[in-house]
Amino acid sequence: MSDNMAEYSVVYDVTEAELTHDPRLLALFRLWQSKRQGRLAPARADFSTEELRPWLGNIILLDVVDGGKDFHYRLFGSVVAREAGFDMTGKMLSHYPIKSRLPFLFEVHRELVRRACPALTEHNPAVPNVRRRRRLLLPFSRDGKTIDMTLSANYAIDVVTPPERYL
């Protein structure tokens, strides 16, 4: 990892043991594992909206574009959007407004596509009220051979409460 990415941590091939500190991520990981059924990765269609409801506001869904040359935000969860102060739904990762984060975001998602395995990251998202964010990233595959989508569950783990305004 380059020097400008030293503030990030990434673990690939995540196991249950690495998620015991966060029951939300552990539950999502177990659901994803149950849908794999021996395949490289489950398809997004294997999950109902009802099954994903506990994580919906914190989920980001990215379509893989041209093997990972770019990624399309199918969904940018409402909680993540509120914390970030912007919504990326319908936009390309290459248009992410915090340009200093693009190398990290591209590296992690491209590696997820290449490795076809879950990943756990912690990073500073460079948004006003969140100092650290933890993400579980999970690959999806419609054909069982190629990763064509990623899902990430994103949780702020160090939130800064803005000061109340003086009257």
LUMKOLMI-893802 format. One line per 4 residues: their letters; for each residue x, y, z negated of N, C-alpha, C. Coordinates in nm, 4 decimals, padded with zeros to 6 digits. Layout:
N
A = X:Y:Z:X:Y:Z:X:Y:Z; ... .
//
This chain:
167
MSDN = 00.0837:-00.1168:00.0000:00.0000:00.0000:00.0000:00.0888:00.1238:00.0000; 00.0513:00.2244:00.0789:00.1322:00.3448:00.0856:00.1179:00.4278:-00.0415; 00.2082:00.5252:-00.0582:00.2088:00.6075:-00.1792:00.0766:00.6782:-00.2027; 00.0145:00.7309:-00.0954:-00.1096:00.8040:-00.1148:-00.2250:00.7123:-00.1534 .
MAEY = -00.2033:00.5821:-00.1518:-00.3088:00.4890:-00.1894:-00.2796:00.4227:-00.3236; -00.1790:00.4715:-00.3967:-00.1415:00.4120:-00.5244:-00.2510:00.4233:-00.6293; -00.3418:00.5192:-00.6136:-00.4494:00.5354:-00.7110:-00.5623:00.4356:-00.6914; -00.5481:00.3473:-00.5986:-00.6482:00.2466:-00.5686:-00.5993:00.1090:-00.6113 .
SVVY = -00.6931:00.0242:-00.6514:-00.6570:-00.1153:-00.6730:-00.7542:-00.2015:-00.5927; -00.7002:-00.3074:-00.5336:-00.7796:-00.3979:-00.4514:-00.7402:-00.5407:-00.4857; -00.8400:-00.6255:-00.5081:-00.8183:-00.7685:-00.5276:-00.9015:-00.8405:-00.4222; -00.8355:-00.9201:-00.3377:-00.9063:-01.0005:-00.2378:-00.9246:-01.1414:-00.2928 .
DVTE = -01.0126:-01.2178:-00.2305:-01.0435:-01.3542:-00.2751:-01.0895:-01.3541:-00.4205; -01.1786:-01.2628:-00.4527:-01.2286:-01.2458:-00.5887:-01.2973:-01.3739:-00.6362; -01.2776:-01.4043:-00.7634:-01.3438:-01.5185:-00.8262:-01.4369:-01.4674:-00.9356; -01.5212:-01.5561:-00.9853:-01.6118:-01.5197:-01.0949:-01.5336:-01.4660:-01.2155 .
AELT = -01.4200:-01.5256:-01.2439:-01.3405:-01.4851:-01.3607:-01.3017:-01.3377:-01.3542; -01.2814:-01.2852:-01.2339:-01.2424:-01.1452:-01.2192:-01.3607:-01.0495:-01.2286; -01.4814:-01.1041:-01.2400:-01.6010:-01.0205:-01.2458:-01.6740:-01.0276:-01.3793; -01.6206:-01.1032:-01.4731:-01.6911:-01.1210:-01.6009:-01.7068:-00.9899:-01.6772 .
HDPR = -01.6251:-00.8898:-01.6487:-01.6340:-00.7595:-01.7156:-01.7537:-00.6773:-01.6675; -01.8169:-00.7195:-01.5560:-01.9289:-00.6428:-01.5010:-02.0409:-00.7387:-01.4606; -02.1402:-00.7576:-01.5467:-02.2475:-00.8535:-01.5174:-02.3259:-00.8212:-01.3904; -02.3343:-00.6935:-01.3523:-02.4057:-00.6568:-01.2284:-02.3341:-00.7148:-01.1070 .
LLAL = -02.2021:-00.6974:-01.1039:-02.1254:-00.7482:-00.9900:-02.1172:-00.8998:-00.9919; -02.1067:-00.9564:-01.1104:-02.1025:-01.1019:-01.1221:-02.2315:-01.1643:-01.0696; -02.3453:-01.1069:-01.1035:-02.4741:-01.1603:-01.0564:-02.4852:-01.1514:-00.9046; -02.4394:-01.0414:-00.8456:-02.4431:-01.0270:-00.7000:-02.3483:-01.1265:-00.6339 .
FRLW = -02.2309:-01.1437:-00.6899:-02.1343:-01.2401:-00.6368:-02.1942:-01.3811:-00.6384; -02.2579:-01.4185:-00.7479:-02.3198:-01.5516:-00.7574:-02.4319:-01.5682:-00.6558; -02.5108:-01.4638:-00.6342:-02.6162:-01.4700:-00.5326:-02.5544:-01.4896:-00.3949; -02.4506:-01.4130:-00.3631:-02.3812:-01.4251:-00.2341:-02.3260:-01.5669:-00.2166 .
QSKR = -02.2619:-01.6195:-00.3214:-02.2072:-01.7563:-00.3158:-02.3178:-01.8587:-00.2889; -02.4324:-01.8417:-00.3538:-02.5423:-01.9380:-00.3367:-02.5969:-01.9366:-00.1943; -02.5834:-01.8243:-00.1249:-02.6330:-01.8125:00.0128:-02.5320:-01.8622:00.1159; -02.4073:-01.8778:00.0780:-02.3044:-01.9235:00.1720:-02.3322:-02.0647:00.2222 .
QGRL = -02.3650:-02.1528:00.1328:-02.3957:-02.2928:00.1672:-02.2886:-02.3532:00.2577; -02.1617:-02.3365:00.2175:-02.0509:-02.3972:00.2910:-02.0053:-02.3195:00.4129; -02.0722:-02.2101:00.4458:-02.0340:-02.1307:00.5631:-01.9254:-02.0298:00.5266; -01.8649:-01.9727:00.6283:-01.7658:-01.8670:00.6105:-01.8238:-01.7559:00.5240 .
APAR = -01.9435:-01.7122:00.5569:-02.0140:-01.6072:00.4831:-02.1614:-01.6170:00.5183; -02.2482:-01.5773:00.4275:-02.3907:-01.5763:00.4618:-02.4212:-01.4628:00.5598; -02.5376:-01.4687:00.6190:-02.5859:-01.3600:00.7039:-02.6661:-01.2625:00.6186; -02.6745:-01.1396:00.6615:-02.7572:-01.0422:00.5889:-02.9010:-01.0915:00.5825 .
ADFS = -02.9482:-01.1571:00.6873:-03.0857:-01.2074:00.6936:-03.1143:-01.3143:00.5885; -03.0104:-01.3719:00.5289:-03.0295:-01.4732:00.4243:-03.0792:-01.4123:00.2936; -03.0746:-01.2798:00.2830:-03.1121:-01.2101:00.1591:-03.2408:-01.1325:00.1809; -03.3346:-01.1497:00.0900:-03.4567:-01.0685:00.0965:-03.4307:-00.9360:00.0243 .
TEEL = -03.5096:-00.8383:00.0596:-03.5004:-00.7091:-00.0090:-03.5278:-00.7271:-00.1573; -03.6206:-00.8137:-00.1882:-03.6548:-00.8389:-00.3291:-03.5337:-00.8946:-00.4052; -03.4583:-00.9841:-00.3425:-03.3395:-01.0395:-00.4083:-03.2338:-00.9323:-00.4350; -03.2246:-00.8345:-00.3460:-03.1228:-00.7301:-00.3580:-03.1705:-00.6093:-00.4392 .
RPWL = -03.2963:-00.6100:-00.4792:-03.3551:-00.4959:-00.5501:-03.2718:-00.4454:-00.6691; -03.2145:-00.5332:-00.7538:-03.1379:-00.4813:-00.8684:-03.0185:-00.3931:-00.8298; -02.9721:-00.4045:-00.7074:-02.8520:-00.3325:-00.6641:-02.8807:-00.2257:-00.5589; -03.0043:-00.2150:-00.5125:-03.0350:-00.1352:-00.3925:-02.9775:00.0060:-00.3929 .
GNII = -02.9948:00.0831:-00.4962:-02.9437:00.2201:-00.4964:-02.7923:00.2289:-00.4930; -02.7271:00.1183:-00.5240:-02.5806:00.1158:-00.5307:-02.5173:00.0408:-00.4141; -02.5992:-00.0006:-00.3177:-02.5487:-00.0804:-00.2054:-02.5148:00.0072:-00.0858; -02.4033:-00.0280:-00.0232:-02.3667:00.0259:00.1079:-02.3576:-00.0922:00.2033 .
LLDV = -02.4275:-00.0819:00.3167:-02.4188:-00.1825:00.4235:-02.3494:-00.1190:00.5427; -02.2433:-00.1839:00.5881:-02.1679:-00.1359:00.7034:-02.1693:-00.2404:00.8136; -02.2096:-00.1996:00.9339:-02.1968:-00.2855:01.0512:-02.0545:-00.2725:01.1030; -01.9936:-00.3856:01.1368:-01.8593:-00.3862:01.1949:-01.8728:-00.3490:01.3422 .
VDGG = -01.7992:-00.2490:01.3865:-01.8037:-00.2017:01.5249:-01.6743:-00.2398:01.5948; -01.6879:-00.3118:01.7043:-01.5736:-00.3462:01.7889:-01.4603:-00.4109:01.7091; -01.4952:-00.5130:01.6310:-01.3955:-00.5895:01.5561:-01.3321:-00.5168:01.4395; -01.3844:-00.3998:01.4030:-01.3302:-00.3235:01.2914:-01.2621:-00.1945:01.3328 .
KDFH = -01.2753:-00.1569:01.4599:-01.2194:-00.0272:01.5013:-01.2928:00.0863:01.4309; -01.4189:00.0636:01.3998:-01.4962:00.1583:01.3202:-01.6053:00.0779:01.2502; -01.6830:00.1454:01.1690:-01.7913:00.0822:01.0933:-01.9086:00.1791:01.0915; -02.0294:00.1249:01.1026:-02.1515:00.2052:01.1051:-02.2280:00.1852:00.9751 .
YRLF = -02.2583:00.2950:00.9069:-02.3347:00.2888:00.7820:-02.4805:00.2601:00.8130; -02.5218:00.1385:00.7904:-02.6622:00.1019:00.8043:-02.7405:00.1540:00.6833; -02.6766:00.1483:00.5662:-02.7394:00.1951:00.4431:-02.6320:00.2537:00.3524; -02.6592:00.3693:00.2978:-02.5735:00.4345:00.1990:-02.6656:00.4559:00.0794 .
GSVV = -02.6540:00.3718:-00.0223:-02.7473:00.3686:-00.1338:-02.7774:00.5049:-00.1943; -02.8994:00.5217:-00.2418:-02.9440:00.6514:-00.2946:-02.8636:00.6961:-00.4169; -02.8234:00.6036:-00.5031:-02.7427:00.6402:-00.6198:-02.6043:00.6861:-00.5746; -02.5453:00.6136:-00.4814:-02.4133:00.6500:-00.4295:-02.4209:00.7867:-00.3603 .
AREA = -02.5264:00.8080:-00.2815:-02.5436:00.9358:-00.2117:-02.5583:01.0513:-00.3111; -02.6367:01.0303:-00.4161:-02.6557:01.1352:-00.5168:-02.5226:01.1673:-00.5862; -02.4482:01.0637:-00.6229:-02.3195:01.0863:-00.6894:-02.2183:01.1524:-00.5964; -02.2212:01.1141:-00.4685:-02.1252:01.1676:-00.3719:-02.1613:01.3090:-00.3273 .
GFDM = -02.2916:01.3378:-00.3263:-02.3361:01.4676:-00.2762:-02.3577:01.4683:-00.1262; -02.3575:01.3503:-00.0642:-02.3845:01.3382:00.0792:-02.4346:01.1968:00.1078; -02.5015:01.1810:00.2219:-02.5565:01.0521:00.2629:-02.4964:01.0147:00.3978; -02.4367:00.8965:00.4047:-02.3725:00.8519:00.5285:-02.4621:00.7597:00.6120 .
TGKM = -02.5837:00.7312:00.5685:-02.6720:00.6414:00.6435:-02.6819:00.6879:00.7885; -02.6591:00.5938:00.8811:-02.6681:00.6231:01.0238:-02.5417:00.6822:01.0837; -02.4398:00.7063:01.0026:-02.3170:00.7682:01.0517:-02.2038:00.6667:01.0585; -02.0958:00.7059:01.1217:-01.9788:00.6203:01.1364:-01.8805:00.6478:01.0225 .
LSHY = -01.8102:00.5435:00.9807:-01.7069:00.5592:00.8781:-01.6039:00.6631:00.9216; -01.5700:00.6672:01.0491:-01.4708:00.7643:01.0982:-01.5150:00.9088:01.0764; -01.6443:00.9305:01.0475:-01.6955:01.0653:01.0201:-01.7127:01.0915:00.8705; -01.6551:01.0044:00.7875:-01.6647:01.0220:00.6424:-01.6086:01.1596:00.6066 .
PIKS = -01.6812:01.2392:00.5267:-01.6405:01.3783:00.5047:-01.5165:01.3986:00.4176; -01.4778:01.2997:00.3391:-01.3586:01.3155:00.2558:-01.2439:01.2447:00.3280; -01.1796:01.3194:00.4147:-01.0792:01.2621:00.5062:-00.9648:01.1925:00.4338; -00.9303:01.2379:00.3129:-00.8199:01.1756:00.2392:-00.8520:01.0317:00.1995 .
RLPF = -00.9790:00.9931:00.2011:-01.0191:00.8574:00.1627:-01.0278:00.7613:00.2817; -01.0226:00.8148:00.4015:-01.0386:00.7300:00.5199:-00.9344:00.6183:00.5319; -00.8049:00.6433:00.5104:-00.7094:00.5325:00.5222:-00.7429:00.4159:00.4292; -00.7781:00.4463:00.3042:-00.8142:00.3416:00.2084:-00.9405:00.2684:00.2531 .
LFEV = -01.0439:00.3424:00.2904:-01.1706:00.2794:00.3293:-01.1526:00.1900:00.4519; -01.0819:00.2392:00.5523:-01.0579:00.1570:00.6711:-00.9743:00.0340:00.6367; -00.8685:00.0526:00.5585:-00.7819:-00.0601:00.5244:-00.8598:-00.1714:00.4546; -00.9395:-00.1340:00.3559:-01.0140:-00.2346:00.2792:-01.1169:-00.3057:00.3668 .
HREL = -01.1929:-00.2316:00.4456:-01.2971:-00.2952:00.5271:-01.2370:-00.3795:00.6395; -01.1300:-00.3327:00.6999:-01.0652:-00.4136:00.8050:-01.0070:-00.5423:00.7464; -00.9495:-00.5316:00.6287:-00.8926:-00.6504:00.5638:-01.0040:-00.7470:00.5233; -01.1167:-00.6947:00.4798:-01.2317:-00.7786:00.4455:-01.2793:-00.8560:00.5685 .
VRRA = -01.2839:-00.7896:00.6819:-01.3225:-00.8551:00.8076:-01.2187:-00.9612:00.8452; -01.0920:-00.9264:00.8336:-00.9852:-01.0199:00.8711:-00.9818:-01.1426:00.7801; -00.9911:-01.1204:00.6490:-00.9807:-01.2300:00.5528:-01.1115:-01.3058:00.5327; -01.2239:-01.2406:00.5592:-01.3567:-01.3005:00.5399:-01.3749:-01.3503:00.3972 .
CPAL = -01.3400:-01.2651:00.3020:-01.3513:-01.3025:00.1614:-01.3984:-01.1829:00.0799; -01.4562:-01.2069:-00.0369:-01.4961:-01.0956:-00.1234:-01.3745:-01.0178:-00.1734; -01.3971:-00.8913:-00.2044:-01.2922:-00.8058:-00.2586:-01.3505:-00.7202:-00.3704; -01.2645:-00.6831:-00.4632:-01.3012:-00.5952:-00.5731:-01.2059:-00.4771:-00.5690 .
TEHN = -01.2622:-00.3559:-00.5699:-01.1774:-00.2373:-00.5691:-01.2158:-00.1441:-00.6829; -01.1186:-00.0653:-00.7245:-01.1419:00.0495:-00.8111:-01.0651:00.1643:-00.7502; -01.1300:00.2802:-00.7462:-01.0650:00.3961:-00.6856:-01.1273:00.5249:-00.7344; -01.0579:00.6339:-00.7071:-01.1089:00.7674:-00.7311:-01.1777:00.8095:-00.6023 .
PAVP = -01.3107:00.8285:-00.6052:-01.3809:00.8608:-00.4813:-01.3696:01.0071:-00.4385; -01.3075:01.0917:-00.5212:-01.2877:01.2338:-00.4889:-01.4201:01.3080:-00.4720; -01.5173:01.2732:-00.5543:-01.6428:01.3478:-00.5594:-01.6531:01.4140:-00.6961; -01.7286:01.5225:-00.7084:-01.7245:01.6046:-00.8290:-01.7511:01.5345:-00.9627 .
NVRR = -01.8457:01.4436:-00.9702:-01.8855:01.3913:-01.1005:-01.8380:01.2492:-01.1302; -01.7637:01.1884:-01.0403:-01.7187:01.0503:-01.0599:-01.5669:01.0450:-01.0485; -01.5028:00.9977:-01.1554:-01.3562:00.9859:-01.1530:-01.3104:00.8491:-01.1034; -01.3858:00.7435:-01.1378:-01.3509:00.6073:-01.0942:-01.4770:00.5381:-01.0465 .
RRRL = -01.4610:00.4576:-00.9421:-01.5706:00.3781:-00.8881:-01.5219:00.2352:-00.8727; -01.6050:00.1401:-00.9117:-01.5750:-00.0021:-00.8944:-01.6694:-00.0551:-00.7867; -01.6132:-00.1347:-00.6941:-01.6937:-00.1892:-00.5844:-01.6638:-00.3372:-00.5651; -01.7703:-00.4123:-00.5454:-01.7589:-00.5499:-00.4986:-01.7982:-00.5469:-00.3519 .
LLPF = -01.7074:-00.5918:-00.2667:-01.7333:-00.5954:-00.1228:-01.7509:-00.7394:-00.0787; -01.8564:-00.7626:-00.0007:-01.8907:-00.8978:00.0428:-01.9101:-00.9003:00.1943; -01.8489:-00.9978:00.2620:-01.8660:-01.0078:00.4071:-01.9929:-01.0838:00.4447; -02.0497:-01.0498:00.5602:-02.1646:-01.1198:00.6179:-02.1299:-01.1642:00.7593 .
SRDG = -02.1913:-01.2746:00.8008:-02.1687:-01.3272:00.9358:-02.2963:-01.3906:00.9887; -02.3453:-01.3397:01.1010:-02.4650:-01.3992:01.1620:-02.4343:-01.5338:01.2265; -02.3172:-01.5447:01.2897:-02.2863:-01.6670:01.3649:-02.2004:-01.7669:01.2874; -02.1623:-01.7326:01.1640:-02.0813:-01.8227:01.0837:-01.9344:-01.8235:01.1202 .
KTID = -01.8939:-01.7386:01.2166:-01.7551:-01.7352:01.2628:-01.6921:-01.5964:01.2527; -01.7729:-01.4947:01.2746:-01.7231:-01.3574:01.2834:-01.7906:-01.2714:01.1776; -01.7128:-01.1951:01.1045:-01.7702:-01.1023:01.0069:-01.8235:-00.9824:01.0845; -01.9559:-00.9592:01.0742:-02.0189:-00.8522:01.1502:-02.0812:-00.7442:01.0619 .
MTLS = -02.0760:-00.7634:00.9302:-02.1306:-00.6650:00.8375:-02.0634:-00.6828:00.7031; -02.0548:-00.5728:00.6282:-02.0083:-00.5819:00.4900:-02.1119:-00.5161:00.3995; -02.1216:-00.5693:00.2807:-02.2056:-00.5116:00.1771:-02.1144:-00.4763:00.0617; -02.1319:-00.3576:00.0078:-02.0585:-00.3254:-00.1143:-02.1564:-00.2731:-00.2183 .
ANYA = -02.1373:-00.3213:-00.3406:-02.2126:-00.2709:-00.4553:-02.1187:-00.1773:-00.5287; -02.1594:-00.0527:-00.5449:-02.0739:00.0552:-00.5927:-02.1248:00.1103:-00.7246; -02.0380:00.1123:-00.8243:-02.0770:00.1634:-00.9559:-01.9731:00.2617:-01.0076; -02.0217:00.3777:-01.0508:-01.9356:00.4751:-01.1160:-01.9013:00.4201:-01.2536 .
IDVV = -01.7734:00.4185:-01.2865:-01.7324:00.3667:-01.4175:-01.6684:00.4746:-01.5040; -01.6467:00.5916:-01.4460:-01.5973:00.7049:-01.5229:-01.6665:00.8285:-01.4671; -01.7739:00.8698:-01.5338:-01.8565:00.9810:-01.4875:-01.8268:01.1043:-01.5716; -01.8147:01.2153:-01.5042:-01.7930:01.3431:-01.5708:-01.9272:01.4166:-01.5703 .
TPPE = -01.9752:01.4498:-01.6886:-02.0994:01.5240:-01.6979:-02.0688:01.6723:-01.6816; -02.1317:01.7358:-01.5841:-02.1032:01.8787:-01.5678:-02.1517:01.9583:-01.6878; -02.0820:02.0662:-01.7222:-02.1246:02.1447:-01.8381:-02.2598:02.2100:-01.8127; -02.3369:02.2260:-01.9192:-02.4649:02.2934:-01.9067:-02.4393:02.4410:-01.8768 .
RYL = -02.5278:02.4990:-01.7998:-02.5134:02.6408:-01.7663:-02.5432:02.7265:-01.8889; -02.4685:02.8313:-01.8983:-02.4944:02.9267:-02.0058:-02.6129:03.0127:-01.9674; -02.6941:03.0461:-02.0642:-02.8108:03.1322:-02.0373:-02.7718:03.2772:-02.0282 .
//
